[in-house]
C-alpha cells in the first residue's frame, strides 16, 4: 500500500464513508460473525475486528495514531 493510498483510506475511515476509493483495501462486515473485515485488494490479506476492536481502531485513526510521518 502506498502512502497516498493509506492517507485516502484514513480519510475514508474518519468520514465514516469507506468507499474503497483508496485503491488498496476493501472494508465490509462478515454476515456470519458481524466482524469488520479489511481485505487487501492486492493479495487478499485480511484484518478482522470485533465491534470493540473496531471502535478502538477508529478512535486511534481519529487521534492521528496511524497517520504517516510527514516526510
PELINVEN-V276732 format. One record per backbone hydrogen bond with DSSP energy under -1.0 kcal/mol. CO is the residue of the C=O (numbers start at 1). NH is the residue of the N-H. Records with the same first field share a line. If there is no record, write none. Layout:
# PELINVEN-V276732
CO->NH + NH
This chain:
# PELINVEN-V276732
2->6
3->7
4->8
5->9
6->10
7->11
8->12
9->13
10->14
11->15
12->17
20->23
24->41
26->39
28->37
30->34
35->30
36->49
37->28
38->47
39->26
40->44
45->40
47->38
49->36
50->54
51->55
52->56
53->57
54->58
55->59
56->60
57->61
58->62
59->63
60->65
61->64
64->67
